[in-house]
Amino acid sequence: MACLIKPPLGGALGCVSFTTPERDLFIRQDANTLAAIESLKSRFLVGLHHNWHDFDFVYDPLFDFSMAGDADLIERGGQAFARTPIDCCNFVPAPFFETRSPHPFWDVINVTREAYFKGHAEFLNAIRTLYDRGHRLRVLHLCPVQRPKPDENPIPEIRRHYEAMFSMEERRLFTLMTMDWDHPRPLDLETLAFFYHAARVFVHTAPDERRCRIAAYAWASRMPVVARDNVASILPDALQKPPFYFGYDDDAKLPDAILAAVQASDADWEPVLENFRPSNAATRLSDFLDEVAAGRGKSMSPGPINSSHMDFRLGRHHIATMGGPNELPQTVIGFCQALVTRSDEELAAIARLEYPEEALLEHKPAARTASPSPPSRQKNVPVAVKRPSLQSRLRTWLRTGHNVPLTRYRVTVDIMRNPKP
């Protein structure tokens, strides 16, 4: 999301980040939004949080750095760019680090919403194979689902497959809990951590997804993870091995990987935990920002990064379209205006709050103890934004691939774009 990572202080820079959906849906499409981002550059480093890997990435100098894993981005033209592997998955909340049950109730847990890219069929087939071999594991699948539309089947597709594949007796051992409320986050983190701590092994069968928080939560819970290499990419290479990680490269090998993980002995988990502690991630991110600023002949503002809820704050969006839990009801322009109209002192107070971005919402005070807010505006009246410069408008024009008339011919310009395949 549009996230306040660090407040500025005097001539020292602060830092904000935006997500790739915000970039693609608004920043690249609208000259006013682009101008709003550029208005931050004198006081902030601007980062880009990649919510999905991109093997056809186009570097954009508007963003000072990217937040993505070592193999998550391949720049189309070979352009070098600043990148840190620290992102939302490195900031695992405290409940997952608490003591595990010495006698877990479930052998296997899977926590994934119903979506085409999660590999649910592969997981159901693997459990079916294990049961056919006589391994009667106790399995829990927490699966958020969308509520059906009036013309849709009221029974989720995954439940129809599950009930067709497993007998009623087997379903006493294999629990599929489809949850259709508060999608896609029906459980609070404390409840979710309870289920994690009551299971032996975490299985994630997504064939392409990388740097996912649900796997990070499992490792922070001292739980072996069974997955493909794309999921394991958030672990340091030296730790991508049993008993922490049980990999497989073919769905036929998944049942054996699950069984090996269930039977694995314990080990020293501290090196794994260190990779996901918020305080460690904040320190590493702060060191990286110092280097980026120094490379530009500037310095970052002092003080630590507030790591509160960064696992969530870094990845959600300022889109204000559907009003879901992964969005805030504020435009990117509104967020930028909330930053540029506040003093360093106000932003420092806001940055220390549990949810700084909520305090930056339009029509709300900056903070309880901060200086008086700017004059109030009539509700639902958009913030006035200075008309973008000609340079900004041309830049946006070229980004969107406009056809440029040239005498009797038309030239198609395709620069600084990153089209979807």
Secondary structure, 3 states (H helix, E strand, C coil): CCEEEECCECCEEEEEEEEHHHHHHHHCCCHHHHHHHHCCCCCEEEEEECCCCEEEECCCCCCCEEECCCCCEEECCCCCCCEECCCHHHCCCHHHHCCCCCCCCEEEEEECCCCHHHCHHHHHHHHHHHHHCCCCCCEEEEEECCCCCCCCCCCCHHHHHHHHHCCHHHHCCEEEEEECCCCCCCCCHHHHHHHHHCEEEEECCCCCCCCCHHHHHHHHCCCCEEECHHHHCCCCHHHCCCCCEEECCCHHHHHHHHHHHHCCCCCCCHHHHHCCCHHHHHHHHHHHHHHHHHHCCCCECCCCCCCCCHHHHCCCECCCCCCCCCECCCCHHHHHHHHHCCCHHHHHHHHCCCCHHHHCCCCCCCCCCCCCCCCCCCCCCCCCCCCCCHHHHHHHHHHCCCEEEECCEEEECCCCCCCCC
